[in-house]
Amino acid sequence: MAETSGDVVMVSTPIGGIEARRMGRAEAGPSRWQVAYPWGVETVFGTSADMASHVQRRSTQAEGKVSAEARQVPRGMARPRDS
């Protein structure tokens, strides 16, 4: 894949789509990617394939924690607001 600054790549993961944006090249030569996870933002260096495998690995590690938190009813509420 030809990579240019500003490229946006959606990586399909077990916790949903994760967006990564190419921010340019580092001094050493690899591309720099800003990855927006549900829990925060991370910078990853490498090719788009390197970035995609890193995102897959990180989201798989966090899958149980993120999906369990998403299903919980907020404290102090008897039922979800949309019910």
Short mmCIF file of the C-alpha atoms (twelve columns), coordinates in Angstrom:
data_MODEL
# 
_entry.id   MODEL 
# 
loop_
_atom_site.group_PDB 
_atom_site.id 
_atom_site.type_symbol 
_atom_site.label_atom_id 
_atom_site.label_alt_id 
_atom_site.label_comp_id 
_atom_site.label_asym_id 
_atom_site.label_seq_id 
_atom_site.Cartn_x 
_atom_site.Cartn_y 
_atom_site.Cartn_z 
_atom_site.pdbx_PDB_model_num 
ATOM 1  C CA . MET A 1  0.000   0.000  0.000  1 
ATOM 2  C CA . ALA A 2  1.335   3.424  -0.871 1 
ATOM 3  C CA . GLU A 3  1.419   5.468  2.301  1 
ATOM 4  C CA . THR A 4  1.043   9.244  2.295  1 
ATOM 5  C CA . SER A 5  0.718   11.670 5.178  1 
ATOM 6  C CA . GLY A 6  -2.897  11.968 6.282  1 
ATOM 7  C CA . ASP A 7  -3.851  8.428  5.277  1 
ATOM 8  C CA . VAL A 8  -6.619  7.018  7.449  1 
ATOM 9  C CA . VAL A 9  -6.836  3.257  7.890  1 
ATOM 10 C CA . MET A 10 -9.694  1.472  9.661  1 
ATOM 11 C CA . VAL A 11 -8.548  -1.773 11.273 1 
ATOM 12 C CA . SER A 12 -11.292 -4.297 12.035 1 
ATOM 13 C CA . THR A 13 -10.769 -5.782 15.520 1 
ATOM 14 C CA . PRO A 14 -12.727 -7.895 18.021 1 
ATOM 15 C CA . ILE A 15 -13.798 -4.691 19.824 1 
ATOM 16 C CA . GLY A 16 -14.848 -2.854 16.661 1 
ATOM 17 C CA . GLY A 17 -13.184 -0.636 14.089 1 
ATOM 18 C CA . ILE A 18 -10.034 1.191  15.208 1 
ATOM 19 C CA . GLU A 19 -8.913  4.268  13.271 1 
ATOM 20 C CA . ALA A 20 -5.233  4.889  12.538 1 
ATOM 21 C CA . ARG A 21 -3.948  8.050  10.860 1 
ATOM 22 C CA . ARG A 22 -0.504  8.313  9.265  1 
ATOM 23 C CA . MET A 23 1.286   11.318 10.703 1 
ATOM 24 C CA . GLY A 24 4.385   11.262 8.473  1 
ATOM 25 C CA . ARG A 25 7.807   9.658  8.682  1 
ATOM 26 C CA . ALA A 26 10.120  9.464  11.669 1 
ATOM 27 C CA . GLU A 27 13.781  10.441 11.331 1 
ATOM 28 C CA . ALA A 28 14.844  6.790  11.043 1 
ATOM 29 C CA . GLY A 29 12.475  6.209  8.130  1 
ATOM 30 C CA . PRO A 30 9.410   4.249  9.342  1 
ATOM 31 C CA . SER A 31 5.964   5.767  9.127  1 
ATOM 32 C CA . ARG A 32 4.436   7.202  12.302 1 
ATOM 33 C CA . TRP A 33 0.787   6.276  12.990 1 
ATOM 34 C CA . GLN A 34 -1.604  7.769  15.531 1 
ATOM 35 C CA . VAL A 35 -4.016  5.044  16.653 1 
ATOM 36 C CA . ALA A 36 -7.277  6.021  18.397 1 
ATOM 37 C CA . TYR A 37 -8.450  3.245  20.731 1 
ATOM 38 C CA . PRO A 38 -11.633 3.522  22.842 1 
ATOM 39 C CA . TRP A 39 -9.375  3.956  25.914 1 
ATOM 40 C CA . GLY A 40 -6.859  6.433  24.471 1 
ATOM 41 C CA . VAL A 41 -4.422  7.309  21.716 1 
ATOM 42 C CA . GLU A 42 -1.123  5.608  20.910 1 
ATOM 43 C CA . THR A 43 1.714   6.254  18.460 1 
ATOM 44 C CA . VAL A 44 2.989   3.284  16.437 1 
ATOM 45 C CA . PHE A 45 6.017   3.273  14.121 1 
ATOM 46 C CA . GLY A 46 6.283   1.060  11.024 1 
ATOM 47 C CA . THR A 47 4.457   0.147  7.844  1 
ATOM 48 C CA . SER A 48 0.678   -0.092 7.584  1 
ATOM 49 C CA . ALA A 49 0.984   -3.878 8.005  1 
ATOM 50 C CA . ASP A 50 3.098   -3.425 11.170 1 
ATOM 51 C CA . MET A 51 0.546   -0.975 12.541 1 
ATOM 52 C CA . ALA A 52 -2.419  -3.257 11.735 1 
ATOM 53 C CA . SER A 53 -0.833  -6.265 13.474 1 
ATOM 54 C CA . HIS A 54 0.011   -4.115 16.520 1 
ATOM 55 C CA . VAL A 55 -3.577  -2.812 16.710 1 
ATOM 56 C CA . GLN A 56 -4.954  -6.366 16.410 1 
ATOM 57 C CA . ARG A 57 -2.665  -7.558 19.224 1 
ATOM 58 C CA . ARG A 58 -3.522  -4.621 21.553 1 
ATOM 59 C CA . SER A 59 -7.279  -4.877 20.951 1 
ATOM 60 C CA . THR A 60 -7.263  -8.642 21.530 1 
ATOM 61 C CA . GLN A 61 -5.460  -8.105 24.862 1 
ATOM 62 C CA . ALA A 62 -8.056  -5.505 25.898 1 
ATOM 63 C CA . GLU A 63 -11.105 -7.286 24.457 1 
ATOM 64 C CA . GLY A 64 -12.359 -8.768 27.722 1 
ATOM 65 C CA . LYS A 65 -11.937 -5.576 29.718 1 
ATOM 66 C CA . VAL A 66 -13.443 -3.177 27.146 1 
ATOM 67 C CA . SER A 67 -16.429 -5.347 26.238 1 
ATOM 68 C CA . ALA A 68 -17.240 -6.101 29.911 1 
ATOM 69 C CA . GLU A 69 -17.166 -2.393 30.818 1 
ATOM 70 C CA . ALA A 70 -19.345 -1.464 27.836 1 
ATOM 71 C CA . ARG A 71 -22.141 -3.821 28.922 1 
ATOM 72 C CA . GLN A 72 -22.369 -2.519 32.489 1 
ATOM 73 C CA . VAL A 73 -25.225 -0.239 33.548 1 
ATOM 74 C CA . PRO A 74 -23.895 3.070  34.939 1 
ATOM 75 C CA . ARG A 75 -23.857 3.245  38.750 1 
ATOM 76 C CA . GLY A 76 -27.001 4.632  40.335 1 
ATOM 77 C CA . MET A 77 -29.225 3.614  37.416 1 
ATOM 78 C CA . ALA A 78 -31.754 0.806  37.714 1 
ATOM 79 C CA . ARG A 79 -31.798 0.227  33.941 1 
ATOM 80 C CA . PRO A 80 -30.245 1.739  30.800 1 
ATOM 81 C CA . ARG A 81 -31.570 5.195  29.855 1 
ATOM 82 C CA . ASP A 82 -33.025 4.038  26.533 1 
ATOM 83 C CA . SER A 83 -35.320 1.449  28.184 1 
# 
